[in-house]
Structures are given as structure tokens and as C-alpha cells.
Amino acid sequence: MEIQYFEFLKYLVRFNRQVYLDHNATTPVGDRVRSKMERVLKYQYGNPSSFYGLGRKSAGLVEQARKQVSQVIHADPSEVIFTSCASESNNAVLKSVAAHFYPKKKKIISSPIEHPSVTNTLAYLETQGVLVEYCRVDDKGRVLLADLEKRMDRDTFLVCCILANNETGVIQDIGTVTKIARRHGALVLTDCVQALGKMPIDVHAWDVDYASFSAHKLYGPKGIGALYVKRGSPFMPLLHGGHQEGGMRAGTENLHNIVGFGAACQDVDKLLAHTKQIRVLKRQLIQRLREIKPNCVINTPEAEAECLPNTLSITFPGVDNAGLMGMLDFRGIAVSAGSACSTGEDTPSHVLKAIGLSDQAARETIRISLGHGNTARDIRYMTQVVQDFIEGRVSFVNMLAPAQLNETILFDEKTFILDVRPPDDRKQFKGLPNAHEVNPLQVERYLKQLPREKRILVYCPGGGLSVMISYYLRAKGFKRVTNLRGGLDAWRKRRGDLYQKYAGQNVSVLQPDSEIPS
């Protein structure tokens, strides 16, 4: 009889396949990259700034990696600065160049589809007096070059133009952008994070002044980025302290990650060669999704020269993307709605808005980004789940963004908050107010106590287990089930004010039933 208490565990095992289709968010670390990093962590612990043997060897590894990065972007090693990430690289350029020119020159022109590390930094610079203008793009995200030219003037000191967009995959004509900027005496920053490993990079041929890169988008480690600064272009360090990176970026070098970045760059030629197979998979994906939903809208440019080979942004009219992504997650499939750096917000993607999508259409859009580990079998599996969801063969679970969980919902008498966190997490963090705690591995023993007339709001630490339990409840006939996306962790970060005010209030512990309902 006791074995029946684990019905939910058996339910989970049915859907334990993992298909990763979010390579624009991050990529798994390659085996060769990991091996090199492990050797450095184990044997090469010398500080690169030290003059004895271990230090000199570490310094040599840093310079070797710098050369490896510079080779794949066609730069001189002296023009490459290692940073903690591309967000730091973008921040460093924007703040440094603004400090150099302002107030003699006051204007920056940017595309409206930049990464949040650019757009949010530009918003900060506006508070300091810098004028920021956004040029227009077409319905695929291509910068309208005539509009850029029209906005240029003597007061413009910098143009920001992402090389390949992380959400739609659109590739910009960065060479022409630079020529326009040069005619007006402006510098150019291009974010190359998504492009490296997916298309050839040549910063010298494009004549850009600054370019940002990140290792974890090309099967390298997280926590390491690079910044290209053209020789002679103005640049002042964002971080002050030691003399590292030629005095341009203070702080002891992150040696194992730097070595990992260099090792990942050694595989770039292989990655570029593999893009042919990825394009084939992408064409199969588009064809199948159009068969499933004929009125779907492809937001990604379909001309191969204008789009990254792995990226697809697609809108399914009438289909809530949060619900669809929840079902895909439940089936072990990872996709996203847009930039991983801004998830958790309820606001529609600024990129999708810039290319003309309404708020509603943006909330009906998902991004699929393929990688070299994906197969045609993955595409068949993913598209079958999408078809089942769209055609109503699976139950629907509402997804609540952390920003949406407010006092009204927390204290709504028609909402039953179900805490499915493990015991250790409950000891460490207080839960939502008015929550009812259950054993997450024996959910079936609490079904009689859950009110079917109310909305069941399910949450766990990170949003993963609660998705599974939410769909389990739907399968058991509960009609109004909502999952807190990102779990308690995301809500604590997003709504810290409410957490501090209400966490742990009026929490009850449900006792499991001795019999399982049939």
C-alpha cells in the first residue's frame, strides 16, 4: 500500500527527457574546454602578477588565451582586454567614452534592439545629461541605415549597434554602420556576444572601435568576457586598483576561466563548420511549426545571410507563451521568451516591441536557439509537444511572473497558496504568507484537502518542481492552477519589499491523508 504514495514520482519519471533549445541564453561547457580548465585549477595556481616561476607560467597562459581570442576576431592581442562578462565590457565602454566626450559632445545613437546591458546603461547615462537617440528598425529588426544617417550630427560621439540580436538572430550590416559613423566623426560599439562561433568575426575589416564578447555563448565558461578596444580609441578603466590587463581592468586575473575562453575560441572553426547542419534543423523546425500553426509569424529574417543559423523567434497568435513554455519545461524542453538577462519581468520584450509587435503578440512569442548537440529527433519531440499544447490535448497551467505576485494575490481569499518546497529550503527561507505546506514527493496524499473551487498557486524554490506539480494537479482535475515562474527565489529578488513585510505569516502545514483518492 505504501508504494502508492509515490504516484507523483512515477508521474515525473514519465517526462524525464531533456532537450536543450536555449543556446542563446548559455551553452554547455565543451569537454576539451573543461579538461583544460580542470588542469589549471589543479596545477596552475600561481598569481599571474607574481614574478616567480608559477606566476610567470600563469601570466603566459593569460597571454596565450589572449592570442587565441584575438585570432578568431581578427584583432591584435594588445587590443583584447579580459573582463568578467560582456555586460561589464559594454558598461566599461559606454561609461568610459561618455566621460571622455561629455559635455563637449552629448549624443549617443543606438539601435533599439540592444542587449539590456547596453540599454540600461544608456538609461543611466541619460540621467547624467547624455542625450540618447534610438534609430528605427524594420519588422525583422534590421537597422534602417537612412534613419541612422539622418540622426547623425556633430554632437554624436558614439553609435551602438549589436552585431547579431540575441532574441531574433538578425544580423546587422556593421561595416556600413561604421562608415556612416565615420563620416560624422563618431565611434562605434558593437555587441558580438551572440555572433562569435555562429558567424565569422573581423573587427579590423569592420573598423569598429569597440566590441564585446562572452565565453559562455560558445561552449566556454561563465564569468569571463572580453573587450576589443581598437588601438588609439579612447578608453578609461571602469575598475581601478591593480595594474592587470595593461592597467585597463584591475583585479587578479580569473585564470582558469581565461584559459577556458581561449580553449573555446580554438573550437570556433568547428562551430562555424557545423552551422550547415544547424540550418537544416532550423528549416525542419520552421516547416513543422508552420504545419502545426499555419498563422504563426516568423520574426526572424529568413534570408540566411541576415540571421544567425541557430535562432528562431516565432509568434503563435492566441497562444500564451508562458503556458506553452511551462508545458515545454514540464516535458524537459528548454526554450525562452527572450533575453535570459531580463527574465522574471512581466514587461514584454523591448526587442519585439521595437520590430512592431504588440504587447499581446510579444506574450505569444518564444525563442528557440539550437546548438551543436541538437538532433532531428529533438525537433520532432519538441514540435509534437507544441502541437499537443496548441490543439488542446494537454491541460493548461497559468504562469505567474514574479513581478505580478502582489499583495492582492497574496491575500486573495479565492487563491490557495501551495508550498511544495523541500524541508531544507523551508528551514533557510520563510515562505509566502497564507501558504499551505505539503510534502512535494507525496502530493497525491493531499488532493482531498485542496479546494477545487479556488485558484491553486503552486511555488517551490526555483520554479522547476512546482511546474511538474502544477501539471500533475491539472491532470487530477483541478481546473485553475497557477505556477509561480522562477519560484520563491525569483520573487524574493523581484519583490524584496513584500518578502520582508509578509514572509512566513499565517503559514499552515497540511497533514497527508492515509488513503489516496482514486
C-alpha positions in Angstrom: 0.0 0.0 0.0 2.8 2.4 0.9 4.2 2.2 -2.7 1.1 4.0 -3.9 2.2 7.1 -2.0 4.8 7.7 -4.7 2.4 8.0 -7.6 3.7 11.6 -8.3 7.3 10.3 -8.5 6.2 7.8 -11.2 4.4 10.7 -12.9 7.7 12.7 -13.0 9.7 9.8 -14.5 7.4 9.7 -17.5 8.7 13.0 -18.6 12.4 12.9 -17.8 13.8 13.5 -21.2 15.9 16.7 -21.6 16.1 18.7 -24.8 18.0 22.0 -24.6 16.9 24.6 -27.1 18.1 27.8 -25.4 21.7 28.1 -26.6 21.4 31.9 -26.9 21.0 32.0 -23.1 24.1 29.9 -22.5 25.8 26.8 -23.8 27.2 23.7 -22.0 30.9 23.8 -21.4 32.8 21.8 -24.0 34.7 18.7 -22.9 38.1 19.9 -24.1 37.4 23.3 -22.5 36.5 21.7 -19.2 39.6 19.5 -19.3 41.9 22.4 -19.8 40.2 24.4 -17.0 40.5 21.5 -14.6 44.2 21.2 -15.2 44.7 24.9 -14.5 42.6 24.7 -11.3 44.6 21.7 -10.1 48.2 22.6 -11.1 48.5 26.2 -12.1 47.5 28.3 -9.1 50.2 31.0 -9.4 49.2 34.6 -9.5 49.9 36.0 -13.0 51.2 39.2 -11.4 53.9 37.3 -9.4 57.5 37.2 -10.7 58.4 33.6 -9.6 58.0 30.6 -11.8 54.4 29.7 -11.1 53.3 33.3 -11.6 55.2 33.6 -14.9 53.6 30.4 -16.2 50.2 31.7 -15.2 50.9 35.0 -17.0 52.0 33.0 -20.0 48.6 31.2 -20.0 46.8 34.5 -19.9 48.7 35.8 -22.9 48.2 32.6 -24.8 44.4 32.8 -24.3 44.5 36.5 -25.3 46.1 35.5 -28.6 43.6 32.7 -29.1 40.7 35.2 -28.6 42.3 37.8 -30.8 42.8 35.4 -33.7 39.1 34.5 -34.0 38.0 38.1 -34.0 40.9 39.3 -36.3 42.4 41.7 -33.8 45.9 42.3 -32.3 46.3 40.6 -28.9 47.2 44.0 -27.4 43.6 45.2 -28.3 41.9 42.5 -26.2 41.0 43.1 -22.5 39.6 40.3 -20.4 36.6 41.2 -18.3 34.1 39.3 -16.1 31.4 39.3 -18.7 30.1 41.1 -21.8 27.8 43.2 -19.6 30.9 44.6 -17.9 32.5 45.2 -21.3 29.5 47.1 -22.5 29.4 49.1 -19.3 33.1 49.9 -19.4 32.9 51.3 -23.0 29.7 53.3 -22.6 30.8 55.0 -19.3 34.4 55.5 -20.5 33.5 57.0 -23.8 30.8 59.2 -22.3 33.3 60.5 -19.7 35.8 61.2 -22.5 33.5 63.3 -24.7 30.8 64.7 -22.4 30.0 67.6 -22.3 31.8 68.7 -25.4 29.7 66.2 -27.3 26.5 64.9 -25.8 24.8 62.4 -28.1 24.8 58.6 -28.4 22.8 56.9 -31.2 21.8 53.3 -30.6 19.7 50.6 -32.2 16.5 49.9 -30.2 17.3 46.2 -30.0 20.5 46.2 -27.9 21.1 43.8 -25.0 19.9 45.1 -21.6 23.5 45.7 -20.6 23.5 48.5 -23.2 20.0 49.8 -23.0 20.0 50.1 -19.2 23.5 51.7 -19.2 22.3 54.2 -21.7 19.3 54.9 -19.5 21.8 55.6 -16.7 23.9 57.9 -18.9 20.7 59.9 -19.7 20.4 60.7 -16.0 23.9 62.2 -16.2 23.0 64.5 -19.1 23.9 62.4 -22.1 21.4 62.5 -25.0 20.4 59.1 -26.3 18.5 58.6 -29.6 17.3 55.3 -31.0 17.3 54.8 -34.7 14.5 52.8 -36.3 14.5 49.1 -37.4 12.2 47.3 -39.8 9.9 44.4 -38.9 12.8 41.9 -38.8 15.0 44.2 -36.7 17.3 45.4 -39.4 18.6 48.9 -38.7 17.3 51.4 -41.2 20.5 52.9 -42.3 18.9 56.0 -43.8 17.4 56.8 -40.5 20.7 56.3 -38.8 22.4 58.7 -41.3 19.6 61.2 -40.7 20.2 61.3 -36.9 23.9 61.7 -37.1 25.3 65.2 -36.4 28.4 66.9 -35.0 27.2 66.3 -31.4 27.2 62.5 -31.9 30.2 60.8 -30.3 29.1 57.1 -30.3 26.9 54.6 -32.2 25.8 51.4 -30.5 24.8 48.6 -32.9 24.5 44.9 -31.8 26.0 42.7 -34.5 23.6 39.8 -34.0 20.5 40.1 -31.8 20.1 37.6 -29.1 16.3 37.3 -29.4 15.6 37.4 -33.2 19.0 36.5 -34.6 19.0 39.4 -37.0 22.5 40.3 -38.3 23.3 44.0 -38.9 25.4 45.4 -41.7 28.0 46.6 -39.2 30.5 47.7 -41.9 28.1 50.2 -43.3 27.1 51.4 -39.9 30.7 52.1 -39.2 31.1 54.0 -42.4 28.1 56.2 -41.6 29.5 56.9 -38.1 33.0 57.7 -39.5 31.5 60.3 -41.9 30.3 62.2 -38.8 33.3 61.6 -36.6 31.6 59.1 -34.2 33.0 55.9 -32.7 31.2 52.5 -32.9 30.5 49.9 -30.2 29.2 46.5 -31.4 28.0 43.7 -29.1 29.3 40.5 -30.7 28.3 38.1 -27.9 25.8 36.1 -29.9 27.8 36.2 -33.1 31.1 34.6 -32.0 31.0 30.9 -33.0 28.0 31.4 -35.3 29.4 33.7 -38.0 32.9 35.0 -38.9 34.1 38.0 -36.9 36.5 40.6 -38.3 36.7 43.7 -36.1 39.5 45.2 -38.2 37.7 44.8 -41.5 34.6 46.4 -40.0 36.7 49.2 -38.5 34.7 49.2 -35.2 36.2 50.9 -32.2 34.8 48.5 -29.5 33.4 45.0 -29.5 32.2 42.9 -26.6 32.4 39.1 -26.3 31.4 36.3 -23.8 32.8 32.8 -23.4 29.6 31.1 -22.2 27.8 31.6 -25.5 30.4 29.5 -27.4 30.7 26.4 -25.1 33.1 28.2 -22.7 32.7 29.0 -19.0 30.5 31.7 -17.4 32.1 34.6 -15.6 34.6 35.6 -18.3 34.2 38.1 -21.1 36.4 40.1 -23.4 36.5 43.6 -24.8 38.1 44.7 -28.0 39.4 48.2 -28.0 40.8 49.5 -31.3 44.3 50.9 -30.9 44.0 54.6 -30.5 40.3 54.7 -29.5 39.7 56.4 -26.1 39.2 54.1 -23.2 39.4 54.5 -19.4 39.1 51.6 -16.9 35.8 51.0 -15.2 37.6 49.3 -12.3 40.6 50.8 -10.5 43.1 49.0 -8.4 46.0 46.9 -9.7 47.9 47.1 -13.0 46.2 44.0 -14.6 45.2 44.0 -18.2 47.7 46.7 -19.1 46.1 49.0 -16.4 42.8 48.8 -18.2 40.9 46.4 -15.9 42.0 46.0 -12.3 41.7 42.7 -10.4 43.5 39.4 -10.2 43.0 37.5 -13.4 40.4 34.8 -13.5 43.0 32.3 -14.8 41.0 29.1 -15.3 38.1 30.9 -17.0 40.5 32.9 -19.2 42.1 29.6 -20.3 38.7 28.2 -20.9 37.8 31.2 -23.1 40.9 30.7 -25.1 40.2 27.0 -25.5 36.6 27.7 -26.6 38.0 30.0 -29.3 40.1 27.2 -30.6 36.9 25.4 -31.5 35.3 28.3 -33.4 36.2 26.9 -36.8 34.5 23.6 -35.9 31.4 25.5 -34.7 31.3 27.5 -37.9 31.6 24.3 -40.0 28.7 22.8 -38.0 26.3 25.7 -38.8 25.3 23.9 -42.0 23.7 21.1 -40.0 22.1 23.6 -37.6 20.5 25.5 -40.6 19.0 22.2 -41.8 17.4 21.6 -38.4 16.1 25.1 -38.2 14.4 24.7 -41.6 12.8 21.5 -40.4 11.7 23.3 -37.3 10.1 26.2 -39.2 8.4 23.8 -41.6 6.9 21.7 -38.9 5.7 24.6 -36.8 4.0 26.2 -39.8 2.2 22.9 -40.4 1.0 22.9 -36.7 0.1 26.6 -36.7 -0.4 28.0 -40.2 -0.9 31.5 -39.0 2.3 31.6 -36.9 4.6 34.6 -37.6 8.3 34.2 -38.1 10.0 37.2 -36.6 13.5 36.1 -37.6 14.8 37.1 -41.1 14.5 34.0 -43.3 17.4 35.0 -45.6 20.3 33.0 -44.2 22.8 35.9 -44.7 20.7 38.1 -42.5 20.2 35.8 -39.5 22.1 33.6 -37.1 21.9 30.0 -38.2 20.5 28.7 -34.9 18.0 31.3 -33.8 14.2 31.4 -34.4 11.7 33.9 -32.9 8.2 32.8 -33.6 4.8 34.1 -32.6 1.8 31.8 -32.1 -1.3 34.0 -32.2 -3.7 33.2 -29.4 -1.2 31.0 -27.6 0.1 32.3 -24.2 3.9 31.9 -24.3 4.1 31.4 -20.5 1.7 28.5 -20.6 3.5 27.0 -23.6 6.9 27.3 -22.1 5.6 25.8 -18.9 4.4 22.7 -20.8 7.7 22.5 -22.7 9.6 22.8 -19.4 7.4 20.1 -17.9 8.4 17.8 -20.8 12.1 18.6 -20.3 12.4 21.1 -23.2 14.2 24.4 -22.6 13.2 27.4 -24.7 12.7 31.1 -23.7 10.7 34.2 -24.4 13.8 36.3 -24.9 16.9 37.5 -23.2 17.9 35.4 -20.1 19.3 38.6 -18.6 15.9 40.1 -18.2 13.6 37.2 -17.4 11.4 37.4 -14.4 9.9 40.7 -15.6 6.3 40.9 -16.8 7.1 43.6 -19.3 7.1 42.5 -23.0 10.5 42.2 -24.7 11.8 45.6 -25.9 13.2 43.9 -28.9 9.9 42.5 -30.0 8.2 45.9 -29.4 10.9 47.6 -31.5 10.1 45.4 -34.5 6.4 46.2 -34.2 4.9 43.5 -32.1 2.0 44.5 -29.8 2.2 43.6 -26.1 -0.2 40.8 -26.8 1.9 39.4 -29.7 5.1 39.6 -27.6 3.4 37.5 -25.0 2.6 34.9 -27.7 6.2 34.7 -28.8 9.0 32.2 -27.9 12.7 32.0 -28.9 14.2 28.7 -29.9 18.0 28.6 -30.2 19.7 25.5 -31.4 23.2 24.1 -30.6 25.6 21.6 -31.9 24.2 18.8 -29.7 20.6 19.0 -31.1 19.2 16.4 -33.5 16.3 15.9 -35.8 14.8 13.7 -33.0 14.8 16.7 -30.7 12.9 18.7 -33.3 10.3 16.0 -33.7 9.9 15.7 -29.9 9.6 19.5 -29.3 7.2 20.1 -32.2 4.9 17.2 -31.0 4.7 18.8 -27.6 3.9 22.2 -29.2 1.2 20.5 -31.3 -0.3 18.8 -28.3 -0.5 22.0 -26.4 -1.9 24.2 -29.2 -4.5 21.6 -30.1 -5.6 21.2 -26.5 -4.5 17.7 -25.9 -2.8 18.7 -22.7 -4.0 20.8 -19.8 -3.2 24.4 -19.4 -1.3 25.9 -16.4 -1.1 29.6 -15.9 2.3 31.1 -15.3 2.7 34.0 -12.9 5.7 36.2 -13.3 7.4 37.3 -10.0 6.6 40.9 -10.7 2.9 40.0 -10.9 2.7 38.4 -7.4 1.4 41.4 -5.4 -0.5 41.9 -2.2 -3.8 41.5 -3.9 -3.0 37.9 -4.9 -1.2 37.1 -1.7 -4.2 37.9 0.4 -6.9 36.8 -2.1 -9.5 34.6 -0.4 -10.1 32.8 -3.7 -6.4 31.8 -4.0 -5.0 28.8 -2.2 -1.2 29.0 -2.0 0.5 25.6 -2.1 4.1 25.5 -0.8 5.9 22.4 -2.4 9.4 23.4 -1.2 11.7 20.7 0.3 12.3 20.9 4.1 15.8 22.3 3.8 14.6 25.3 1.9 11.8 25.9 4.4 14.4 26.0 7.2 16.5 28.5 5.3 13.8 30.8 3.9 10.4 31.9 5.1 7.7 31.2 2.6 4.8 33.1 1.1 2.2 34.4 3.5 -1.0 32.3 3.8 0.8 29.3 2.3 0.0 25.6 2.9 3.0 23.3 3.2 2.9 19.8 1.8 5.5 17.0 1.1 6.4 17.6 -2.5 7.1 13.9 -3.1 3.7 12.8 -1.9 1.4 15.3 -3.4 -1.3 12.7 -4.1 -1.9 12.3 -0.4 -3.1 15.9 -0.1 -5.5 16.1 -3.0 -8.7 15.8 -0.9 -7.6 18.9 1.1 -7.0 21.2 -1.9 -10.1 23.3 -2.7 -11.2 22.7 -6.3 -13.3 25.9 -6.4 -10.2 28.1 -5.8 -7.2 29.0 -7.8 -4.2 26.9 -6.7 -1.0 28.9 -6.7 2.0 26.5 -6.6 5.5 27.5 -5.8 8.9 25.9 -5.0 12.4 27.4 -4.6 13.3 27.8 -8.3 10.1 27.1 -10.2 11.0 23.7 -11.6 9.3 21.2 -9.3 6.3 23.4 -9.0 5.7 23.3 -12.8 5.6 19.5 -12.6 3.2 19.5 -9.6 1.0 22.1 -11.3 0.6 19.9 -14.4 0.0 16.9 -12.1 -2.8 18.8 -10.4 -4.3 19.7 -13.8 -4.2 16.0 -14.7 -6.1 15.3 -11.5 -8.9 17.6 -12.5 -8.0 20.9 -10.8 -9.1 23.5 -13.3 -7.4 26.7 -12.0 -3.8 26.0 -11.4 -1.1 28.7 -11.5 2.7 28.2 -11.2 5.0 31.0 -9.8 7.6 31.3 -12.5 11.1 31.3 -11.1 9.8 30.2 -7.7 10.4 31.9 -4.3 14.0 32.8 -5.3 12.9 34.9 -8.2 10.1 36.6 -6.2 12.4 37.4 -3.2 14.7 39.2 -5.6 12.0 40.9 -7.6 9.7 41.9 -4.7 12.1 42.1 -1.7 9.8 44.7 -0.1 6.9 42.3 0.0 9.0 39.4 1.2 10.4 41.4 4.1 7.0 42.6 5.0 4.9 39.4 4.8 7.2 36.3 4.5 6.2 33.4 6.9 2.9 34.9 8.0 -0.1 32.6 8.6 1.6 29.5 7.2 0.0 26.1 7.8 1.2 22.6 7.4 -1.2 20.1 5.8 -1.3 16.6 7.1 -1.2 13.8 4.5 -4.3 11.6 4.1 -3.9 7.9 5.0 -5.7 6.9 1.8 -5.1 8.1 -1.8 -8.1 9.3 -3.7 -8.8 7.2 -6.8 
